[in-house]
Amino acid sequence: MTTEIWIVSMAFLGISLLVSGILKSKFSRYAKIPLANGLSGREIAEKMLKENGIYNVKVTSVEGFLSDHYNPLNRTVNLSPDVYNGTSISAAAVAAHECGHAVQHATAYGPLMLRSRLVPVVQVSSNLVNLILLAGIIVLATTQNPTVLLIGIILMSITVLFSLITLPVEFDASKRALAWLNTTNVTNRDEYPKAKDALKWAATTYVVAALAAVVTLIQYIMIYLGSRDRN
């Protein structure tokens, strides 16, 4: 079974790298297409926040490629330099998506609120889970005691739950972003489908990660149940 886990993990790693490569390719391609209106990512973000009645969120620039994120703790929309200063379709899509999270926060969107509450727990569990799972497999193989493995499975369940909750959060943020881009005509008829395509591939990375986490968790649960049957 441990061999099967390794094979599945490698398979999902390959899929993840493929999707990530396509995502980077899409964003790089659309980053070369300027918006007809000439607005920068910063201007688009500030415009979307204002039009949604949000005045307590600051738009800032952070280093890194595709490092864009919304921080609910200090209420900031953090955009990478290419998005913050960019006037491309990619910049518009990313800036609007991150502001979609700000709108979720302002409207107390349930999945976002739940995910935010789980962050401290996930930070602890994600640092320990791999080590404890490995220790659990070793202990199980040497002593037939599955207790440590069970602890690892519980910790992994928390991170898997976080991955699953992330899906509706990301999809909803993109939905809000695309609706706003379309209704406000920030993107025109030719630009909108490209912005939609970019956000679709961004969401796909979260789907692959969630599926990989679920499948791996199931396999560890099967190992645990199998050990109990032997005992």
C-alpha positions, -999 to 999 in steps of 0.1 A, spaced: 0 0 0 29 24 7 41 18 -28 6 27 -41 7 59 -21 40 68 -37 28 60 -72 -4 81 -67 16 110 -52 39 110 -82 10 109 -106 -7 139 -89 26 157 -88 29 152 -125 -6 165 -131 0 194 -108 32 204 -126 13 201 -160 -15 223 -148 9 248 -132 28 250 -165 -3 257 -184 -14 283 -159 19 301 -162 18 299 -199 -17 314 -200 -9 342 -177 23 350 -196 4 351 -228 -24 373 -215 1 395 -198 13 406 -232 -22 417 -243 -29 453 -230 -63 463 -219 -81 487 -242 -89 510 -213 -53 512 -201 -61 506 -164 -35 491 -142 -41 462 -118 -39 487 -89 -65 510 -105 -88 481 -113 -85 468 -77 -93 502 -62 -122 506 -86 -137 473 -78 -134 478 -40 -149 513 -43 -178 501 -64 -185 474 -39 -186 499 -11 -153 487 5 -132 516 18 -112 499 45 -90 477 23 -57 488 10 -41 477 -23 -4 470 -20 24 456 -41 43 424 -30 73 407 -45 70 375 -65 53 359 -96 17 350 -90 22 359 -53 -11 378 -53 -34 373 -23 -59 389 -1 -50 391 36 -82 393 58 -61 400 90 -49 434 79 -74 439 51 -50 443 22 -52 432 -14 -16 422 -22 -6 423 -59 26 411 -75 45 438 -94 34 425 -128 -3 428 -117 0 459 -96 17 479 -124 5 459 -153 -22 470 -177 -29 436 -193 -57 411 -193 -38 390 -168 -34 419 -144 -71 427 -147 -82 391 -140 -59 387 -110 -66 421 -94 -104 415 -97 -101 380 -83 -82 391 -52 -108 419 -47 -134 391 -50 -120 378 -17 -123 412 -2 -159 413 -12 -164 379 3 -149 392 36 -170 423 36 -202 402 31 -191 375 56 -191 348 30 -194 315 50 -166 294 34 -141 322 36 -149 328 73 -146 291 80 -113 289 61 -99 319 80 -107 303 113 -90 271 103 -57 288 93 -40 286 127 -48 249 131 -37 241 95 -4 259 100 4 236 129 -10 204 114 7 210 80 41 213 97 37 180 116 15 158 93 42 143 70 66 135 99 39 119 119 25 99 90 60 86 82 65 77 119 31 60 119 41 38 89 74 29 106 58 21 139 30 1 122 56 -20 103 77 -27 133 52 -31 162 18 -34 144 5 -5 165 -15 19 143 -20 47 169 6 70 156 -7 65 121 -42 74 133 -29 107 148 -13 115 114 -46 107 96 -65 131 119 -39 158 113 -41 152 75 -79 153 76 -76 189 88 -54 199 59 -77 181 35 -107 198 49 -89 231 44 -82 222 7 -119 214 1 -131 246 17 -107 265 -4 -125 253 -36 -158 272 -32 -138 302 -19 -117 304 -50 -145 297 -74 -167 322 -59 -140 349 -59 -135 343 -96 -173 344 -102 -175 377 -85 -145 390 -104 -158 380 -138 -193 393 -132 -178 427 -122 -154 428 -151 -182 421 -175 -209 444 -161 -185 473 -157 -170 468 -191 -135 469 -176 -128 441 -201 -144 444 -235 -160 416 -256 -126 403 -268 -108 406 -235 -134 390 -212 -131 354 -225 -93 356 -220 -97 368 -184 -122 340 -178 -98 314 -193 -69 326 -171 -90 324 -139 -103 289 -149 -68 275 -150 -59 292 -117 -89 275 -102 -79 241 -117 -47 242 -96 -68 242 -65 -89 213 -78 -59 191 -85 -44 199 -51 -77 190 -33 -81 157 -53 -46 147 -45 -51 154 -8 -84 134 -7 -69 104 -25 -38 103 -4 -59 105 28 -81 76 17 -51 55 11 -37 61 46 -72 53 60 -71 20 41 -37 12 56 -51 19 90 -82 -1 86 -62 -30 71 -39 -30 101 -69 -33 124 -83 -62 104 -50 -80 108 -51 -74 145 
